[in-house]
Amino acid sequence: MSRSRDNQDTTRGVSRRDFLRTGSLGAGAVGLSLAGVQAAPTKEVNCILLFLVGGPSQLETFDLKPDAPSDIRGPFRPIRTNVPGVDLCEHLPRMAKRADRFAILRSVHHLSAPIHETGQQMMQTGRLFRGDTEYPHFGAVVSHLRGDRGGAPANVLLPHVIGNTGVSISHGQGAGALGERHAPALKSAARRLALDETLDTRSRYGMNTFGQSCLAARRLVEAGTRFVTVNMFDTVFNNITWDCHADSGSLPATLDDYRTTLCPMFDQAYSALLDDLDQRGMLGNTLVLAMGKFGRTPQINPRGGRDHWPGVWSVLFAGAGIRGGQVVGSSDRLGAEPRDRPTSPAEVAATVYTALGIDPAMTLNGEPLVEAKPVRELF
């Protein structure tokens, strides 16, 4: 069994010619050279979705419970942020200095099966799929309604599609009835997209697949792409991911991996992305959404990990009219269920569409996009 931490840079020595030869963005898409690209002159809102495959523990990231019993609160301490009264995990120090730029929704939950695919579907479409019916991903809807721009595909996924997460059903990242022309253009060579950036910029994001994919996402939005999804991982097996069962078999991640690998990797890339978007005047018209598809059990399991728990977890929103520096909703004292402002995946989806200037109640193929209202407190 291998435990890959994916923290090595593979971009050194890649020539610009190699990038231009391999850098097409999927079948039928136009190859892009991103050198010198400036932010697109438009008031339309773009989106970068950071999909945290595996499902981060709320208790080790954005909603610590330091006063809970030891078998619930976990091993990490909260630290203060630059927003009074808002704390984060001690292993997210860069985010703590930028808490005024993002909002935390701490009361997301659902009542469906606690499996990866259920949450993947609901969190990226607002609906649980029925039989052969697949609902379109946010990016596919944006592609359908607004189309490509400036030669760039409207909807792009980096760096790989989600593979095996346990059950062989849809992961919710396709176009459904909208058709393949609105499915995400795939860009597996994400790190070559950062080739024109300085080593300092690339290093700020982190010399790993996730960090370089976040940098590539910013470059794509600058080039005209409207919606970019970054899958932090493409499976939960035989790798270090947020899926921290602490299993000695194929699910090896532990809470200690949160300390050494996962939190630092996310902290670095997310903070660099917000910095760059803000400095380039793009944060106001780019929604940055960071989310998993469930939380983790409040009770630490006998192996020292945490298992699947859709009872409550946190989602991060930034940019595009989101009022940063606030927490909306809360969980109970054990981080087990919402205490106030319980929020469904459908309400999260309605909030995403609202931020993008799309009416979530609009009819698509005879049904509303989402049967829920947005979380207005976030704006």
N, C-alpha and C positions, 0 to 999 in steps of 0.2 A: 504493500500500500504506500502510495506516495502522498506527501503533504506539500503541495506547491504553494508558495507564498507570493509568487508572481511579482517580485520586487526588483527585477533586473531590467535595465534599459536595453532594448534591442534596436534602437533607432540609429545608433552611431554607425558611421560608415555607409549609410544609405544615400545614394546620389539623388540629385533632383531628377535626373533622367529616369531612375528607377521608380521614383514616386509618380511621375507623369505617366509612366507606362502601366503601373498597377493601380493607379488611384481613381479608377472609375467608381461611381457610387451605386453600383448595382445594374441589373439588366435594363437597358434602355435609357439609363441616366447619362448625363453629360459629364465627362471628366473635368475636374476643376483644378486649376492652379490658383492657390489662395494667396500668393505673394502680393503684399501691398493692398489687400482688400480692405476697404473701409466699411463702417457700419452702413447698412442699407438705409437710404433716406426715406423712411416710412414711419407712420404712426401706428401701423398695425402691430399687434402684440405677437411676439414669438414665444416659444417655450423650450426649455431644456429640462427634461425629466431624467433625474438620476434614480434609477430603479435599483433598490438595495436588495438584490436577490439573496434569499436565505431568511430574511426577516430579522432586523436588529432587535435586541432586547431593549425595551423602554427603560428598564431598571439600570442598565449600564451605559446609557447614552444621554437621553433628553428628559428623563423623568425619574431621577434617583429618589430613593426613599431612605434617607439616612437614619430615620427614627424607627424603622421597621425592625423586626427580629432579624438576627444575623443570617438565618437560612432563607431570608427573603431579600434583604437589602443588598446583598452581594458584596464584592470586595472593594469597590471603588468609592472614592469620596466625591461629593459635589464641590465645584468651585464657583466663585462669583463670576458674573459676566459684567460687561459694561452697561448693563441695564439693571438697576436696582431691583432686587427681589427675584431675579431670574437666574437660576443655577443650571450648570451643565456638568457632565462627567469631567473629572480631572484630566482625562486623556483627550479632551477636545479644547485645548488652550487657545488655538487660533480662532475657533468659532466663538469662544468666550469673549474675545476682543471685538467681535463683529456682531454681537447679538442684536444690536440696534438695527441691523439690516434685514433680519428675517423674523418670521413669526413661527411659533410652535403651536400646533394644534394637538393637544395632549389627550383627547378623548375619543379617538377613532376606534370603532369596534364593529364586529359583525357576529351573526348568530349561525352562520353556515359552517360546513365541515372545516375543521382545522387542518387543511392540507394546502400546500403551496399553490396549486393550480386554481383553487377556488378564489383565494385572495388575489392572485395575479389577474384573473378575469375581472373581478369586481373593482379592483383599484384602478385599472387602466381603461375601463369602459363604463363603469357605474352600474353594471348588471352582471348577474350570474347567468351563464349560458344555459340554454334549454335544448336538450337533444342535439339536433344538428344545427341549431341556430347559433351563429356566432355574431356578436355585436362588434362594431368597429372600435379600434383603439383611438384615443384622442388624436393622434397624429394623422390617422386615416381620415377622420372627419375634417380636420383642418385642410388636408390635401384636397378633399372633395369640394369643400366650400370655397377655397381660396386659390387652389392651383399652385403650380410651380412659379418661381420668381427668379428673374435674372439668370436663367440657365441652370439654376440649382434646383434639385428635387425638393418638393415641399416637406417630405417626411423621410427622415433618415434614422437608422438604428446603428449604434456603435457598441462594442466592436464585433459582437457575435450575437446570434439569436439565442434565446434560452433553450437549452437542451433538456436533458433528463432531470426532473425534480421530483420524481416519484410516481406520477400517474400520467399515462399517455393520453392526455387531452389538451385542448388549446391553452396556451399561456396568455391569451388576451392581447397579443401584440400585432394581430393581423387586421385586415380591412373588412372582414365579414362580407355582407351583401354589397358593399361599395365596390368590390372587385379588386383584382390584383394591381391595377394601375395606381391605386391609392395605398397599397401596402408599403411598408418602409423599404426604401432603398438600403441595401446592406453595404456597410463599409467595414470590412474586416481589418484592413490595414490602417487603422485609425491613427497610429503613432506617426506614420509618414506624413500625415496632414499637418503635423507640427514642425515639419522640417525647416520651414522658413523662419521659425521663431528662434530667438537666442537661447543658448544653453541655460542662461539664468532664468528665463521665462519657463522653459520646460522643466527645470529643476523645481521651480516654485510649485508646480502642480504635482510633482512626484514622478520619479522615473519608474513608473509601473503602468500596467495597462489601463487601470482606472484613471489615474492622473492624466495620462496623455490623451485618453478619450474625452475627458472633460475639457482639455485644451482644444482638441479637435472640434468638440461641440460648439465652443465659442467661435472658432474660425468658420464653421459651417453657417452659423447664424449670421455672421458678418457677410458671408458670401450670398445670402439670400434664402437659405433653408429656413422654413417656418417652424418646424418641430423636430427636435432631436431627442431621441431616447438613448440613454447610456445605461446598458446593463452592467452593473458592477461585477457580476459573475454570470457564467452561462450554465452552471450546474451547481448542485449543493453536495455532490458526492466527491470523495477523495480529494478534497481541497479545503483550504481555510476560507470559510464564508461566514456570514452572520448566523448561520444555522447551527447554533452552539449546543448540540446534544451532548458533547463530550463522549461520544461513542468511540470505542476502540476499533470499530470496524470502518465502514465507509463514510461515516459522519463524524469526523474527528475534531471539529473545531471546539475550542473551550473558551471560557471567559478570559483566560489568560491571553488567548489570541486577540481578544478585543483590545487588551492593553498594548501588546507588542506590535500588532499588525493592522487590525481593522479600523479602530478609532483613529490612529494616526494617519492612515491612508485616506480616510474620508475627510478628516479635519483639514488636511493639507490641500487636497484637491478642491473641496467645496469652498474653502476660504479664498483660494487663488481665483476661482471662477467668479465669486462675488466681487473681489477686488478689481479684476480686469473689466468685468461688465460695467461696474460703477465708474471706473476711471475713463472708460471709452464712451460714456454717456448712453450705454445700452441697457442698464438695469431697469430704467423706467418703462421700457417696452419689451422686456424679456422676463417672462415668468420662469423662475427656477424652483422646481418642485423636487423634493427629495423624500422618498418614501419606500417602505417595505410593504408587505401584504398582510402581516399580522405581527403581534408582539411575542413575548416569551413568557412562560409560566412564572408566576410570582415565586412559587416554591422551587428552590434549587434542587435538581434531581440527585439521586444517590451518586452519580458520577461526577458531580460538581458542575453540571451544565444546566441549560434550561431548554424546555421543549416548546412545541407550537402552542400559541395562545392568542386566539382572536378576540379575547375579552376586552383588551384595550392596548393601544399603542399610539405613537406620536408621528406626525407628518410635518415637514418643514416647508414653508412657503416664503418666497422672496421675490421682489421686483414686481413690475406690472401693476402698480396700484395697491399692492399688499402693504399694510402698515406694519413695518418692522418693529422690533423691540417689545413685543407683547406675547403673552401666552393666552390662548383661547381654550377653554375647557380644562378639566382636570380629571385625574384618576383618584381612586380612593387611597387610603393610607397604605395599602399593600401593593398598589400598582396592579390591581386585579381586574377592575372594571371602572367605567366612567363614574365620577362623582357628580359632575355637572356638565352640561352641554354635550351629551352623548351624540356622536356624529357618525353617520353611516358612510360606507364607501360611495354610495350614490350622492350624498351631500358633498363629499370631496370632489367627485366628478363634476357636479353642478358648479362648484366653486372654480374649478379649473376652466370650464367653458366660459363662465362669467368673466374671469380675468382675461380671457382671450377675446372678449367681445362677442361671444356666441351665446345666443339664448338657449339655455339648457332644455327649455320646453319646446323648442322647435321640432317639427315633425320630420322624421327621416324614415323612409320606407314604411310609412303608416304608423309609426310609434314616436313618442317624444324621445329626444336624445337621452334624457335622464328624468326619472320620475322623483325628483327631489328639488329642494331649494338650496341655494348656495349658503355658505357660512358667511353672512354679511359682516360679522364682527372683524373679519380679517382685513377688510378694506378701509 
